[in-house]
Amino acid sequence: MNINFFKGFLTGLFTPVAGFWMYCKLVLKTDVDVAYKQLLAGNLLTQVIAISVLANILPLFVYNRRGENDQLKGVVVASVLYAVVISVLYFL
């Protein structure tokens, strides 16, 4: 594993956070902390996190187009990590 893998991994971790922030601002029209509490109370948090992980599609396409396979692998590993977290949260 090299530094490019970790760049892709960090991109894969932070892109869904940006996607969640955009979802809160554009769709819910509230602050992130208020939206988090509302989604947690409504038992919708796992669904919104899953939607925000779709933001990883953009770096996946960019890294694939550029041929940066190590960074592409990092984004995929981060997406799988999010899938595990979503599954754990869903069953709690």
Order of alpha helices (4+ residues) and beta strands (2+ residues): alpha-alpha-alpha-alpha-alpha
